Amino acid sequence: MDKIDFKKKLSTLYSAPTGDFATVDAPILQFVKIDGTGDPNRDPAYKRAIEWLYAISYAIKFAAKTQLQKDYIVPPLEGLWRADDPDDFVKRRKHLWRWTMMIMAPDFVDRSLYEAALSKSRGKLGEPPPSLRLEPLNEGQCLQTLHIGGYDDEGPTLAKLHNEIMPAKGLTFAGPHHEIYLSDARKTPPEKLRTILRQPVKSAG
């Protein structure tokens, strides 16, 4: 049984240039998602969300392997980040952030497989966060770059995107700021973290 690596199969979504922004057309994908608010470094709900996402994603993976004979590497953790003022990201005003943490679930994962994985995870972790769900994401046209370094060092790159690159291309925001975490922050020094920074865009006109 071949093991699918979605970072390779969907390589345009999981790779990007460093120091420049590439245009990508993101297809509709489904994700296991959990919502929250505030500083992820301080809010225990964030840690619980991550715990649940990995638990149910691995339960789905093993169920797909057993029931569908489809094996795959669990995709990276991703996050959608919202704020009333995009400058809140640049200035790292984390207490004003709203987030949706998520892990992609392959298209062959249906509702019954998700529900079975949810039941299994509930047996280990108790009741899930109320916002836990399986849901599609449709971003369409996006600009993205690869950021190497700590999360709090993203500000200048985002400022350049918001204030220079998007206006020069006649583009505006078409969805929340999206981050894809290619590195495990628990094992990787901050200066070596690799993160895709993605922004859905549309014509400003």
N, CA, C and O of each residue as an XYZ file, in Angstrom:
820
protein
N       0.848     -1.195      0.000
C       0.000      0.000      0.000
C       0.888      1.251      0.000
O       1.707      1.439      0.900
N       0.718      2.095     -1.010
C       1.491      3.332     -1.080
C       0.986      4.330     -0.040
O      -0.208      4.392      0.250
N       1.914      5.108      0.514
C       1.550      6.133      1.476
C       1.585      7.495      0.780
O       2.623      7.904      0.260
N       0.450      8.193      0.773
C       0.353      9.482      0.092
C       0.981     10.575      0.955
O       0.691     10.683      2.146
N       1.831     11.371      0.347
C       2.405     12.544      1.001
C       1.821     13.771      0.311
O       2.227     14.111     -0.800
N       0.872     14.437      0.965
C       0.190     15.555      0.322
C       1.088     16.765      0.139
O       0.808     17.613     -0.709
N       2.157     16.864      0.911
C       3.113     17.959      0.695
C       3.786     17.820     -0.668
O       4.217     18.809     -1.261
N       3.872     16.570     -1.162
C       4.430     16.346     -2.496
C       3.327     16.348     -3.559
O       3.490     16.922     -4.636
N       2.204     15.697     -3.242
C       1.114     15.622     -4.212
C       0.537     17.008     -4.513
O       0.166     17.298     -5.650
N       0.465     17.852     -3.498
C      -0.037     19.225     -3.656
C       1.115     20.194     -3.415
O       1.017     21.109     -2.597
N       2.198     19.978     -4.137
C       3.440     20.694     -3.853
C       3.320     22.208     -4.012
O       4.009     22.951     -3.313
N       2.467     22.676     -4.909
C       2.345     24.125     -5.087
C       1.719     24.795     -3.863
O       1.903     25.994     -3.648
N       0.978     24.020     -3.059
C       0.347     24.575     -1.863
C       1.275     24.524     -0.659
O       1.120     25.305      0.280
N       2.233     23.611     -0.682
C       3.102     23.399      0.471
C       4.553     23.802      0.207
O       5.463     23.359      0.908
N       4.763     24.639     -0.803
C       6.088     25.188     -1.076
C       5.908     26.604     -1.614
O       4.868     26.942     -2.180
N       6.934     27.420     -1.427
C       6.864     28.812     -1.871
C       8.269     29.390     -1.863
O       9.147     28.869     -1.176
N       8.495     30.459     -2.618
C       9.816     31.096     -2.603
C      10.040     31.845     -1.299
O       9.089     32.230     -0.619
N      11.287     32.043     -0.964
C      11.658     32.868      0.184
C      12.030     34.256     -0.321
O      12.815     34.388     -1.260
N      11.477     35.275      0.290
C      11.795     36.642     -0.117
C      10.941     37.172     -1.248
O      11.138     38.307     -1.683
N      10.000     36.384     -1.735
C       9.100     36.817     -2.801
C       7.769     36.099     -2.616
O       7.691     35.094     -1.910
N       6.720     36.620     -3.257
C       5.392     36.021     -3.158
C       5.007     35.405     -4.497
O       5.074     36.059     -5.538
N       4.601     34.133     -4.455
C       4.122     33.431     -5.645
C       2.594     33.443     -5.656
O       1.956     33.451     -4.603
N       2.027     33.444     -6.843
C       0.571     33.354     -6.998
C       0.181     31.887     -7.132
O       0.751     31.163     -7.948
N      -0.783     31.452     -6.337
C      -1.287     30.080     -6.424
C      -2.809     30.115     -6.495
O      -3.445     31.048     -6.005
N      -3.375     29.097     -7.105
C      -4.830     28.951     -7.155
C      -5.180     27.751     -6.283
O      -5.074     26.607     -6.725
N      -5.594     28.010     -5.049
C      -5.854     26.937     -4.090
C      -7.191     26.265     -4.399
O      -8.210     26.950     -4.486
N      -7.209     24.952     -4.565
C      -8.467     24.242     -4.821
C      -9.276     24.123     -3.526
O      -8.782     24.421     -2.439
N     -10.505     23.689     -3.663
C     -11.335     23.431     -2.487
C     -10.807     22.170     -1.796
O     -10.713     21.108     -2.412
N     -10.465     22.297     -0.518
C      -9.988     21.176      0.282
C     -10.811     21.118      1.561
O     -11.372     22.127      1.988
N     -10.884     19.946      2.172
C     -11.609     19.849      3.433
C     -10.617     19.736      4.592
O      -9.534     19.166      4.467
N     -11.032     20.301      5.716
C     -10.184     20.352      6.894
C     -10.981     19.994      8.136
O     -12.188     20.229      8.204
N     -10.296     19.426      9.113
C     -10.810     19.372     10.470
C     -10.413     20.685     11.123
O      -9.235     21.042     11.128
N     -11.396     21.418     11.683
C     -11.152     22.779     12.156
C     -11.643     22.976     13.590
O     -12.585     22.326     14.043
N     -10.972     23.894     14.286
C     -11.418     24.358     15.599
C     -11.132     25.858     15.689
O     -10.058     26.315     15.295
N     -12.094     26.618     16.206
C     -11.968     28.074     16.330
C     -11.563     28.491     17.741
O     -11.762     27.754     18.707
N     -10.988     29.694     17.835
C     -10.660     30.268     19.136
C     -10.310     31.736     19.004
O     -10.312     32.285     17.902
N     -10.012     32.365     20.117
C      -9.667     33.789     20.126
C      -8.495     34.023     21.067
O      -8.245     33.236     21.981
N      -7.781     35.118     20.828
C      -6.750     35.562     21.753
C      -5.368     35.013     21.458
O      -5.145     34.350     20.445
N      -4.453     35.300     22.355
C      -3.044     34.956     22.220
C      -2.866     33.435     22.326
O      -3.165     32.862     23.373
N      -2.387     32.773     21.272
C      -2.240     31.316     21.329
C      -1.188     30.862     22.341
O      -1.202     29.710     22.774
N      -0.281     31.758     22.718
C       0.745     31.399     23.694
C       0.225     31.414     25.130
O       0.874     30.889     26.035
N      -0.942     32.013     25.335
C      -1.469     32.181     26.687
C      -2.786     31.447     26.932
O      -3.098     31.095     28.070
N      -3.549     31.220     25.884
C      -4.886     30.654     26.044
C      -4.814     29.123     26.070
O      -4.398     28.526     25.076
N      -5.201     28.469     27.164
C      -5.177     26.995     27.212
C      -6.100     26.350     26.178
O      -5.915     25.186     25.824
N      -7.096     27.103     25.692
C      -7.990     26.555     24.674
C      -7.236     26.265     23.381
O      -7.608     25.364     22.630
N      -6.184     27.024     23.124
C      -5.387     26.797     21.920
C      -4.671     25.441     22.018
O      -4.695     24.651     21.074
N      -4.044     25.185     23.155
C      -3.349     23.918     23.348
C      -4.325     22.744     23.225
O      -4.000     21.722     22.622
N      -5.505     22.894     23.794
C      -6.510     21.833     23.713
C      -6.969     21.637     22.260
O      -7.201     20.507     21.829
N      -7.097     22.723     21.519
C      -7.492     22.626     20.115
C      -6.478     21.808     19.323
O      -6.855     20.948     18.528
N      -5.190     22.076     19.541
C      -4.147     21.355     18.819
C      -4.176     19.874     19.196
O      -4.025     19.007     18.335
N      -4.369     19.591     20.470
C      -4.442     18.209     20.933
C      -5.572     17.470     20.228
O      -5.395     16.339     19.774
N      -6.722     18.107     20.139
C      -7.875     17.485     19.495
C      -7.646     17.298     17.995
O      -7.996     16.258     17.437
N      -7.064     18.296     17.348
C      -6.853     18.195     15.902
C      -5.956     17.009     15.553
O      -6.235     16.267     14.611
N      -4.888     16.838     16.310
C      -3.993     15.720     16.014
C      -4.640     14.384     16.369
O      -4.471     13.402     15.647
N      -5.376     14.343     17.472
C      -6.015     13.095     17.869
C      -7.007     12.621     16.809
O      -6.989     11.455     16.416
N      -7.853     13.506     16.358
C      -8.876     13.085     15.391
C      -8.267     12.866     14.013
O      -8.735     12.006     13.266
N      -7.227     13.631     13.658
C      -6.591     13.451     12.346
C      -5.900     12.097     12.254
O      -5.957     11.440     11.214
N      -5.247     11.675     13.336
C      -4.611     10.356     13.316
C      -5.648      9.233     13.379
O      -5.453      8.171     12.789
N      -6.743      9.467     14.090
C      -7.818      8.471     14.108
C      -8.414      8.303     12.706
O      -8.730      7.187     12.292
N      -8.564      9.411     11.985
C      -9.057      9.351     10.602
C      -8.060      8.606      9.722
O      -8.449      7.762      8.914
N      -6.782      8.915      9.879
C      -5.735      8.265      9.074
C      -5.780      6.742      9.237
O      -5.758      6.011      8.246
N      -5.841      6.265     10.482
C      -5.817      4.826     10.708
C      -7.106      4.163     10.237
O      -7.089      3.027      9.763
N      -8.223      4.874     10.370
C      -9.490      4.333      9.871
C      -9.481      4.221      8.355
O      -9.974      3.239      7.800
N      -8.921      5.227      7.680
C      -8.842      5.193      6.217
C      -7.950      4.047      5.743
O      -8.235      3.393      4.740
N      -6.874      3.817      6.478
C      -5.971      2.722      6.113
C      -6.662      1.369      6.280
O      -6.508      0.483      5.440
N      -7.421      1.213      7.361
C      -8.087     -0.061      7.637
C      -9.301     -0.288      6.744
O      -9.469     -1.367      6.177
N     -10.149      0.739      6.623
C     -11.420      0.568      5.927
C     -11.341      0.824      4.423
O     -12.066      0.198      3.650
N     -10.469      1.738      4.007
C     -10.408      2.125      2.602
C      -9.141      1.656      1.907
O      -8.999      1.808      0.694
N      -8.212      1.080      2.683
C      -6.901      0.693      2.153
C      -6.195      1.885      1.498
O      -5.567      1.761      0.447
N      -6.319      3.027      2.146
C      -5.635      4.255      1.701
C      -4.804      4.786      2.863
O      -5.334      5.112      3.925
N      -3.497      4.866      2.646
C      -2.600      5.330      3.697
C      -1.999      6.675      3.293
O      -1.750      6.925      2.114
N      -1.774      7.518      4.265
C      -1.206      8.835      3.968
C      -0.506      9.396      5.197
O      -0.762      8.976      6.326
N       0.376     10.346      4.954
C       1.024     11.090      6.031
C       0.082     12.206      6.458
O      -0.399     12.966      5.618
N      -0.186     12.311      7.750
C      -1.060     13.390      8.225
C      -0.444     14.733      7.826
O       0.711     15.003      8.155
N      -1.203     15.577      7.119
C      -0.666     16.856      6.647
C      -0.303     17.802      7.795
O      -0.676     17.560      8.943
N       0.421     18.873      7.484
C       0.858     19.805      8.527
C      -0.310     20.552      9.182
O      -1.393     20.685      8.613
N      -0.045     21.022     10.378
C      -0.973     21.935     11.047
C      -1.029     23.240     10.262
O      -0.012     23.719      9.760
N      -2.233     23.812     10.162
C      -2.422     25.096      9.491
C      -3.280     25.993     10.363
O      -3.975     25.519     11.261
N      -3.229     27.292     10.095
C      -4.023     28.237     10.870
C      -4.556     29.370     10.019
O      -3.840     29.911      9.176
N      -5.806     29.730     10.235
C      -6.391     30.933      9.663
C      -6.460     31.969     10.777
O      -6.959     31.696     11.868
N      -5.954     33.156     10.484
C      -5.856     34.191     11.511
C      -6.606     35.433     11.054
O      -6.397     35.926      9.946
N      -7.493     35.941     11.933
C      -8.329     37.091     11.597
C      -8.147     38.189     12.635
O      -7.882     37.931     13.809
N      -8.296     39.408     12.169
C      -8.320     40.572     13.049
C      -9.078     41.669     12.323
O      -9.071     41.724     11.093
N      -9.730     42.541     13.077
C     -10.476     43.627     12.454
C      -9.560     44.546     11.660
O      -9.976     45.131     10.661
N      -8.308     44.673     12.106
C      -7.311     45.508     11.430
C      -6.139     44.618     11.051
O      -5.496     44.066     11.943
N      -5.825     44.449      9.743
C      -4.685     43.619      9.352
C      -3.375     44.046     10.005
O      -2.451     43.244     10.139
N      -3.300     45.304     10.406
C      -2.084     45.784     11.050
C      -1.864     45.111     12.411
O      -0.759     45.137     12.952
N      -2.921     44.513     12.955
C      -2.768     43.796     14.225
C      -1.842     42.597     14.080
O      -1.221     42.168     15.052
N      -1.746     42.048     12.858
C      -0.799     40.954     12.630
C       0.621     41.490     12.539
O       1.554     40.926     13.112
N       0.767     42.590     11.808
C       2.088     43.182     11.637
C       2.665     43.597     12.985
O       3.849     43.392     13.250
N       1.818     44.185     13.842
C       2.278     44.679     15.144
C       2.187     43.610     16.245
O       2.524     43.870     17.400
N       1.724     42.397     15.869
C       1.666     41.252     16.794
C       0.792     41.526     18.015
O       1.154     41.176     19.139
N      -0.350     42.151     17.788
C      -1.314     42.386     18.871
C      -2.153     41.123     19.040
O      -3.305     41.062     18.612
N      -1.560     40.134     19.663
C      -2.134     38.793     19.673
C      -3.445     38.691     20.437
O      -4.264     37.820     20.141
N      -3.654     39.556     21.401
C      -4.894     39.492     22.177
C      -6.108     39.852     21.330
O      -7.243     39.607     21.737
N      -5.877     40.433     20.151
C      -6.972     40.827     19.264
C      -7.218     39.807     18.151
O      -8.107     39.997     17.320
N      -6.454     38.752     18.133
C      -6.565     37.780     17.047
C      -7.708     36.801     17.270
O      -8.051     36.464     18.403
N      -8.287     36.354     16.164
C      -9.229     35.232     16.143
C      -8.630     34.165     15.239
O      -8.144     34.474     14.151
N      -8.662     32.920     15.679
C      -7.989     31.886     14.909
C      -8.875     30.672     14.641
O      -9.810     30.362     15.380
N      -8.531     30.013     13.556
C      -9.078     28.696     13.225
C      -7.894     27.800     12.939
O      -7.224     27.960     11.918
N      -7.627     26.856     13.829
C      -6.556     25.894     13.595
C      -7.151     24.685     12.888
O      -8.304     24.321     13.117
N      -6.341     24.061     12.016
C      -6.923     23.020     11.176
C      -5.861     22.093     10.596
O      -4.689     22.454     10.489
N      -6.293     20.899     10.226
C      -5.461     19.920      9.533
C      -6.281     19.373      8.376
O      -7.444     19.006      8.541
N      -5.659     19.323      7.203
C      -6.376     18.872      6.013
C      -6.753     17.395      6.115
O      -5.960     16.571      6.568
N      -7.970     17.076      5.689
C      -8.450     15.696      5.604
C      -8.648     15.363      4.128
O      -9.333     16.110      3.428
N      -8.073     14.268      3.633
C      -8.189     13.934      2.209
C      -9.637     13.855      1.745
O     -10.552     13.644      2.541
N      -9.825     14.029      0.435
C     -11.189     14.056     -0.101
C     -11.885     12.708     -0.010
O     -13.108     12.638     -0.136
N     -11.124     11.627      0.207
C     -11.775     10.317      0.347
C     -12.291     10.085      1.769
O     -12.894      9.048      2.042
N     -12.065     11.018      2.657
C     -12.603     10.937      4.020
C     -14.021     11.497      4.014
O     -14.224     12.679      3.736
N     -14.991     10.657      4.318
C     -16.381     11.108      4.310
C     -16.876     11.337      5.740
O     -16.138     11.158      6.709
N     -18.122     11.730      5.843
C     -18.701     12.082      7.131
C     -18.697     10.900      8.106
O     -18.448     11.084      9.297
N     -18.969      9.702      7.615
C     -19.027      8.541      8.508
C     -17.646      8.235      9.088
O     -17.537      7.864     10.257
N     -16.600      8.386      8.291
C     -15.244      8.155      8.779
C     -14.872      9.199      9.830
O     -14.252      8.885     10.846
N     -15.262     10.437      9.566
C     -15.013     11.517     10.529
C     -15.745     11.263     11.839
O     -15.163     11.419     12.912
N     -16.996     10.878     11.765
C     -17.786     10.645     12.980
C     -17.211      9.492     13.808
O     -17.207      9.549     15.038
N     -16.727      8.451     13.132
C     -16.120      7.331     13.843
C     -14.833      7.767     14.542
O     -14.564      7.359     15.672
N     -14.045      8.595     13.867
C     -12.815      9.108     14.464
C     -13.129     10.031     15.636
O     -12.410     10.039     16.635
N     -14.190     10.799     15.514
C     -14.612     11.682     16.599
C     -15.005     10.877     17.829
O     -14.645     11.234     18.951
N     -15.739      9.794     17.622
C     -16.156      8.941     18.730
C     -14.945      8.320     19.421
O     -14.895      8.250     20.649
N     -13.983      7.874     18.640
C     -12.770      7.278     19.205
C     -11.974      8.314     20.001
O     -11.481      8.020     21.090
N     -11.852      9.509     19.462
C     -11.093     10.562     20.140
C     -11.804     11.030     21.399
O     -11.156     11.363     22.391
N     -13.123     11.057     21.365
C     -13.893     11.446     22.546
C     -13.630     10.481     23.708
O     -13.620     10.890     24.869
N     -13.423      9.218     23.394
C     -13.128      8.234     24.433
C     -11.818      8.506     25.142
O     -11.641      8.107     26.293
N     -10.884      9.189     24.461
C      -9.579      9.498     25.053
C      -9.537     10.885     25.682
O      -8.901     11.086     26.717
N     -10.221     11.846     25.050
C     -10.067     13.245     25.439
C     -11.304     13.859     26.079
O     -11.252     14.998     26.544
N     -12.402     13.137     26.113
C     -13.629     13.716     26.652
C     -14.385     14.469     25.576
O     -14.259     14.172     24.388
N     -15.171     15.445     25.999
C     -15.971     16.202     25.039
C     -15.089     17.155     24.223
O     -14.216     17.820     24.781
N     -15.311     17.221     22.907
C     -14.484     18.080     22.053
C     -14.874     19.549     22.167
O     -15.958     19.858     22.660
N     -14.017     20.455     21.723
C     -14.403     21.863     21.637
C     -15.664     22.003     20.777
O     -15.797     21.300     19.775
N     -16.575     22.882     21.141
C     -17.841     22.991     20.405
C     -17.678     23.302     18.922
O     -18.528     22.925     18.116
N     -16.596     23.985     18.554
C     -16.425     24.397     17.156
C     -15.763     23.333     16.294
O     -15.580     23.552     15.096
N     -15.398     22.191     16.860
C     -14.754     21.134     16.081
C     -15.685     20.693     14.950
O     -16.870     20.442     15.166
N     -15.125     20.606     13.742
C     -15.961     20.271     12.591
C     -15.096     19.826     11.414
O     -13.892     20.081     11.388
N     -15.708     19.169     10.456
C     -15.120     18.833      9.159
C     -15.783     19.748      8.144
O     -17.005     19.736      7.996
N     -14.972     20.547      7.440
C     -15.552     21.618      6.626
C     -14.626     21.947      5.454
O     -13.406     21.905      5.610
N     -15.187     22.275      4.277
C     -14.345     22.662      3.142
C     -13.805     24.082      3.284
O     -14.375     24.915      3.988
N     -12.706     24.332      2.605
C     -12.121     25.672      2.525
C     -11.879     25.981      1.060
O     -11.224     25.213      0.355
N     -12.406     27.105      0.605
C     -12.265     27.528     -0.789
C     -11.593     28.897     -0.813
O     -12.249     29.914     -0.587
N     -10.293     28.929     -1.086
C      -9.557     30.194     -1.068
C      -9.350     30.797     -2.449
O      -9.319     32.021     -2.580
N      -9.208     29.977     -3.476
C      -8.983     30.517     -4.811
C      -7.611     31.166     -4.952
O      -6.606     30.626     -4.492
N      -7.584     32.325     -5.589
C      -6.306     32.992     -5.844
C      -5.670     33.481     -4.543
O      -6.323     34.117     -3.716
N      -4.380     33.169     -4.380
C      -3.645     33.568     -3.178
C      -2.236     33.998     -3.553
O      -1.716     33.633     -4.608
N      -1.638     34.769     -2.683
C      -0.207     35.055     -2.728
C       0.429     34.369     -1.529
O      -0.119     34.417     -0.427
N       1.586     33.726     -1.729
C       2.216     33.059     -0.607
C       3.735     33.098     -0.715
O       4.305     33.179     -1.803
N       4.368     33.038      0.453
C       5.820     33.043      0.545
C       6.236     32.075      1.641
O       5.421     31.691      2.480
N       7.515     31.680      1.635
C       8.061     30.848      2.694
C       8.824     31.741      3.665
O       9.797     32.399      3.295
N       8.366     31.751      4.908
C       9.045     32.506      5.964
C       9.925     31.548      6.757
O       9.455     30.515      7.235
N      11.201     31.894      6.895
C      12.121     31.108      7.710
C      12.505     31.951      8.928
O      13.108     33.016      8.798
N      12.147     31.459     10.098
C      12.409     32.204     11.325
C      11.243     32.119     12.281
O      10.270     31.406     12.032
N      11.344     32.854     13.385
C      10.312     32.843     14.407
C       9.014     33.470     13.932
O       8.999     34.306     13.029
N       7.928     33.049     14.558
C       6.617     33.573     14.171
C       6.522     35.085     14.400
O       5.877     35.791     13.625
N       7.157     35.575     15.452
C       7.079     37.002     15.744
C       7.945     37.839     14.814
O       7.932     39.067     14.895
N       8.697     37.187     13.929
C       9.508     37.908     12.942
C       8.799     38.040     11.598
O       9.399     38.493     10.623
N       7.525     37.649     11.540
C       6.783     37.712     10.277
C       6.344     39.129      9.918
O       6.020     39.401      8.762
N       6.329     40.035     10.898
C       5.767     41.366     10.709
C       6.243     42.106      9.474
O       5.407     42.556      8.691
N       7.569     42.259      9.254
C       8.030     43.001      8.084
C       7.579     42.385      6.761
O       7.270     43.109      5.814
N       7.538     41.040      6.692
C       7.089     40.383      5.463
C       5.623     40.677      5.197
O       5.236     40.948      4.061
N       4.801     40.623      6.252
C       3.372     40.909      6.087
C       3.140     42.374      5.764
O       2.252     42.700      4.976
N       3.924     43.263      6.361
C       3.790     44.696      6.054
C       4.094     44.956      4.586
O       3.408     45.744      3.935
N       5.119     44.294      4.066
C       5.473     44.451      2.648
C       4.341     43.936      1.760
O       3.994     44.566      0.761
N       3.771     42.795      2.125
C       2.663     42.234      1.350
C       1.465     43.178      1.346
O       0.907     43.486      0.292
N       1.079     43.633      2.532
C      -0.128     44.465      2.662
C       0.038     45.852      2.047
O      -0.884     46.374      1.420
N       1.204     46.439      2.227
C       1.388     47.852      1.889
C       2.065     48.102      0.551
O       1.995     49.208      0.014
N       2.726     47.074      0.007
C       3.448     47.270     -1.253
C       2.986     46.298     -2.343
O       2.533     46.720     -3.407
N       3.103     45.011     -2.072
C       2.863     44.030     -3.128
C       1.408     43.993     -3.570
O       1.123     44.056     -4.766
N       0.483     43.892     -2.618
C      -0.924     43.840     -3.000
C      -1.397     45.115     -3.689
O      -2.050     45.019     -4.728
N      -1.098     46.314     -3.160
C      -1.504     47.533     -3.871
C      -0.897     47.636     -5.271
O      -1.561     48.089     -6.204
N       0.372     47.214     -5.423
C       1.023     47.296     -6.726
C       0.357     46.387     -7.755
O       0.365     46.679     -8.951
N      -0.216     45.292     -7.283
C      -0.892     44.344     -8.177
C      -2.384     44.633     -8.310
O      -3.089     43.921     -9.026
N      -2.874     45.672     -7.626
C      -4.290     46.000     -7.669
C      -5.151     44.985     -6.955
O      -6.271     44.702     -7.381
N      -4.628     44.427     -5.856
C      -5.322     43.370     -5.130
C      -5.697     43.807     -3.724
O      -5.082     44.705     -3.147
N      -6.716     43.155     -3.188
C      -7.112     43.395     -1.804
C      -7.416     42.050     -1.130
O      -7.343     41.001     -1.769
N      -7.752     42.088      0.145
C      -7.960     40.872      0.934
C      -9.235     40.136      0.495
O     -10.271     40.753      0.246
N      -9.129     38.799      0.407
C     -10.289     37.976      0.046
C     -10.474     36.831      1.033
O     -11.142     35.845      0.723
N      -9.892     36.955      2.207
C     -10.000     35.901      3.212
C      -8.963     36.124      4.280
O      -8.124     37.016      4.151
N      -9.002     35.326      5.342
C      -8.075     35.520      6.452
C      -6.644     35.128      6.110
O      -6.398     34.329      5.207
N      -5.714     35.704      6.845
C      -4.309     35.331      6.770
C      -4.178     33.841      7.099
O      -4.779     33.350      8.055
N      -3.386     33.136      6.295
C      -3.297     31.673      6.388
C      -1.835     31.292      6.594
O      -0.961     31.749      5.856
N      -1.571     30.463      7.587
C      -0.221     29.978      7.836
C      -0.201     28.451      7.798
O      -1.112     27.795      8.303
N       0.846     27.898      7.197
C       1.034     26.451      7.122
C       2.365     26.141      7.792
O       3.411     26.626      7.361
N       2.325     25.343      8.835
C       3.503     25.119      9.676
C       4.244     23.862      9.214
O       3.867     22.740      9.552
N       5.301     24.078      8.437
C       6.073     22.972      7.888
C       7.042     22.387      8.903
O       7.545     21.279      8.718
N       7.305     23.124      9.973
C       8.225     22.668     11.022
C       7.462     22.377     12.305
O       6.396     22.941     12.551
N       8.017     21.499     13.110
C       7.477     21.212     14.433
C       8.127     22.179     15.420
O       9.316     22.066     15.719
N       7.342     23.125     15.919
C       7.887     24.163     16.798
C       8.423     23.597     18.106
O       9.214     24.250     18.787
N       7.999     22.387     18.461
C       8.485     21.769     19.700
C       9.914     21.250     19.545
O      10.616     21.057     20.537
N      10.340     21.027     18.311
C      11.647     20.409     18.069
C      12.595     21.288     17.254
O      13.767     20.946     17.095
N      12.106     22.411     16.740
C      12.885     23.238     15.822
C      13.238     24.572     16.456
O      12.356     25.233     17.005
N      14.498     24.993     16.401
C      14.856     26.326     16.918
C      14.076     27.407     16.167
O      13.843     27.269     14.966
N      13.671     28.475     16.849
C      12.859     29.519     16.198
C      13.452     30.041     14.896
O      12.720     30.301     13.942
N      14.772     30.196     14.849
C      15.385     30.771     13.648
C      15.342     29.833     12.445
O      15.639     30.248     11.325
N      14.970     28.555     12.672
C      14.915     27.584     11.584
C      13.494     27.154     11.233
O      13.306     26.297     10.370
N      12.506     27.729     11.881
C      11.121     27.386     11.573
C      10.779     27.758     10.126
O      11.172     28.816      9.636
N      10.043     26.873      9.457
C       9.637     27.099      8.062
C       8.110     27.176      8.023
O       7.422     26.218      8.375
N       7.590     28.324      7.592
C       6.151     28.571      7.613
C       5.709     29.193      6.297
O       6.263     30.207      5.872
N       4.718     28.594      5.649
C       4.103     29.213      4.472
C       3.153     30.303      4.954
O       2.267     30.046      5.770
N       3.337     31.518      4.449
C       2.421     32.622      4.724
C       1.590     32.853      3.472
O       2.129     33.182      2.416
N       0.271     32.682      3.589
C      -0.621     32.771      2.443
C      -1.696     33.811      2.681
O      -2.226     33.929      3.786
N      -2.019     34.570      1.630
C      -3.101     35.539      1.717
C      -4.026     35.398      0.507
O      -3.605     35.689     -0.613
N      -5.280     34.958      0.699
C      -6.248     34.991     -0.389
C      -6.480     36.432     -0.841
O      -6.579     37.342     -0.017
N      -6.565     36.626     -2.139
C      -6.685     37.977     -2.697
C      -7.749     38.021     -3.799
O      -8.161     36.998     -4.346
N      -8.170     39.247     -4.096
C      -9.083     39.502     -5.210
C      -8.780     40.884     -5.761
O      -8.052     41.664     -5.147
N      -9.336     41.176     -6.904
C      -9.106     42.488     -7.510
C      -9.675     43.581     -6.619
O     -10.801     43.478     -6.134
N      -8.894     44.619     -6.410
C      -9.355     45.754     -5.604
C     -10.426     46.546     -6.330
O     -11.145     47.332     -5.713
N     -10.536     46.345     -7.632
C     -11.534     47.086     -8.399
C     -12.876     46.401     -8.378
O     -13.831     46.895     -8.977
